[in-house]
Amino acid sequence: MKTKDIYKELNITRTFYSVFIKRFLDISISLIAILVLSPILILTYLMTLVFLGFPAIYKQARPGKNHKVFCIYKFRSMNNKKDKEGNLLPDSQRITWFGKLLRKTSLDELPQLFNILKGDMSIVGPRPRLVKDMIFYDENVYKYYIITPGLTGPTQANGRNKNTWEQVFEKDIAYTHKITFANDLKIIFKTFFSVFKNTGETHSNAEEDKTEVKEQEYYYPDYILRIGKINKEQYDLGLKISDETIKAKGTIPYVPELHSSSENKEIPSK
């Protein structure tokens, strides 16, 4: 099915702005931002090397346009310390004061300007979660995540990580139906206000001092497993498919078997 047909099926209006102007602005703004912020980018890169070592920038697989996996760029905020068995220590034990500063100021997100320049991302759009999260999205949610993800988005401008998963989906889907210059500009200004006023943590901030419930709800599969929407077999299958999709750098599939409410249903192997 062609993109325009999918948009029509989902009742998503394709405007001149969303089809042509938005990408032009993404290229222009990201290029200007890279040039203007180059001293900060270089300084942050060097300081990350000093405090956290090489590499200063790490890549992580994320869901992109039309559910295609891409590599997102971020400055590292954690070290690679391991336990006696060679396993990485929990996030809370690996993040440093410098890493906390990067996350608090959102400086760790600056390398994503290059993602925007490449076309992996947009300035504004639904934030790309993790591949293992999207694997578990039900069909009514999954099908809407076909637009280009953003450096900032509706949830970052409205409550940031204080949104529940249900609120995240609601706001992202609402944005998909209203991609306008005015709305994008509003989200950008509200995001700046949120960052500088520290009204709400980013997900990465919350990750370093999770309570038991926060830790379960940070990852969508952990959340739906806890509330009983999936069983352990479905959980394990979804993570397996997620790993395979990342390795193949493929398109994140919708897997109906992950959405059966039956606790005793046998899960077919993939």
N, C-alpha and C positions, 0 to 999 in steps of 0.2 A: 504494500500500500504506500502511495506517495505521501510525502510530508503534508502537502496541502489537504489531502483527503483525510489524514489523521486529525489535523487541526479542525477540519469541518465536522468530523465525527464527535470530537470533544467539545465542539462549540467554542473554539478558541479563535478570536478575531485576529487575522493577520493584517496589520496596518502598514502604511508606508514607513512609519517610524520603526516598527519592530523588524521589518524585512530589510530595510536599507540603511536608515539613519543610525540605528542602534549600533551596528557593527562598525560603521565609520567613526562614531564617537568612541567606541571601545579602543580602536586602533590609535586614534589621535590622543585621547586622554592617557592611555597607558604609556605611549611613547613619550609624551611630555612629562609624565610623572616619573618615568625611569630616568630621564635626563635631569630633571629638577632634584630628584631625591637620590641621585647617584652618590653624593658624598655620604648620605646616611646609609645607603645600601652597602657601600664599600666599608664604612666604619663598622657597621653591624656584622658584616661578613668576617672582618678581621678579629673583632672582639669574640665572635662565636668560635673562631679557630683557637683563640687564646684560652677561653674558659671551658670549651667543650670538645675541642679537637677536631680532627678531620673525619668526615666531610662536614662543612659548615651548613650546607643545604642538603636536605633529604627529600626523597621522592616517595610519594605514597599513592597507590591506586585509588581512584575515586570514580563515581559514576558521572558520565558527561552527557552531552547531547545525544538524544535517541538511545540512552542507556549504554552507550559505548564507554568502555573504561579508558581513562587517561591518567597521566601521572601529574599530581599536583606538587608544586614546589613550596617548601617552607624552610625558614631558618631553624636549625635544631634547637631544642630547648631542654633536652635531657641527655645525660651521659649514657655510656654503654656498660655500666657496672653490672656484673653477674654474680650469682651465688656460687657455692662450691660445686654444684652440679653443672655449671656452665649456662644456666638459664638467666635471662635478664631479670633484674630485680623489679619489683612493682614500680609503676610510674611515680608514686609519691616519694620513693627513695632515690629516684634517678634525676628528678628535676632539681636544678640549682637555683640560687638566688637570681642569677643572670637569666636563666630560662623563665623564671616567674616574671621578671621585668619585661622580657620580650612578649610574653603572652598578655600581660596586663595592658601594655601599650599597643598590642596588635602588630608590633614590628615583625613578628615571626611570619606574618602573612604577606609582607611586601614582595617576596619573590614571585607571588602569584600575578604580579604585573606582567611577567613574561608569559605566563599561561594565557593571559588576556590578549597579549600581542599575537600569540600563536593562534588564537581562536579556540582554545580549549575552554575558556571561560569568558564571561562578560563582566563589566563593572557591576551590574545589578542583575540578580537572578536568584533562584532558590540555591541556598548553599549546598555544595556537594557533600553528602554524608559519606559513610563508608560503604564499600561494595557489600559487605555482609549485612548491612542494614537494609539496602534496597532489595536484596534477595527475598526478604520476608515481607515486603510491602504487598498488601492485597491488591487485587486488580484495579479497584476503583481509585487507588492512590498511585500505583505503579505507572499506569498509562499516562499520567499527567507530567511525569518527570522526563519529558522529551525535549524540553527547551534547554538552552545553554545555561549551565549553572553560573553563579555569580560570586564575586569577591565579597559582596555584601548582598543581603536580601531582606525580605519582609520580616523574618523572625529576628535578624540582627538589629533591625530598626525598631522592633517592638518587643521588648522583653528579653531578647537574646536567649541565654540558656534557661531562663525561667519559664519558657514555654514548655508545655507537655508535648509529647509526640503528636497527640491528636491536634493540638493547636498549631504545631509546625506544619502538618499536612494541610490544615484548613487555610492557613495564611499563604503557603506556597501555591496551592491550587487557585486561590483567589487572585494572586499575582499573575498567574498564567493567563487568566481571563482579562487582565487589565495591564497590559504592557504598553505604557504610554510614557512620553518624555516627562510629563508633570509628575507621574507616580514614581518614576526612577529618581528624579531630582529630589523628591520628598524623602525617599528612602536613604539617599546619600547623605542629606543634611541630618536626618534623624540618627543615622549611624555615627556620624562625627560627634554629635551631641552625646550619644550614649557612651562612646569611647572616652571622650574627654571628661565627662561627668562621672564615669565609672558606674553608670546605672545598669547593673546586671553584669554578671560575669560572662566571658565567652565559654564555650564548651571546654576549651583547653584549660581555662582557669579552674573550672569546677573539677576537672579530672585529677588535679593534684591533691585535693582534700575532700574526697568523696565520703559521704556517709554510706552505710550499707545500701540504702535505697537508691541514692544517687548513682552508686556504682552499677547497680542493676539496670537503672533507667538510662544510663549514658549510651549504652548500646541497645538498639531496638530489639534484636533477638532476645537479649537478656530480659528486657522488659516484658515482651509478650510471652516468654516462657514463664516468668514469675506470675503473671496474671492468668495463666492457663489457656491462652489462645493457641499455643502449640505445645506439643509434648517433646520429650528429650530426643526421640528418634528424628523428629522433624528438625529440631534444633541442630543436631549433629549433621544431618543431611544438608541443610542449608549452608552451614559453614564449609562443608566439603565442596559444594558447588561453587561457593564464593571463592575459595582458594584456587579451584580449577579455572574459573573465569579470569582471575587476576593473572595467573600464569600464562594463559592463552592470550591475554590482552584483548579479550573479546567483548561481546555485548552481553550485558546482564540479562538473563532470561527471567520470564515470569514462570514460576514453577507451581502449578496447582496443588501438587502433593504437599506443599508446605502450608496450605491453608485449610486443611481438613480439621474439623473440631473434634474428631473422634480420637480418644486417648488410646484406643486399642487397634486402630487401623494400621495394617502393615504398610510400611513405607517402601516402595520399590527402590532398588538400588540403581544408581546412575552409572 
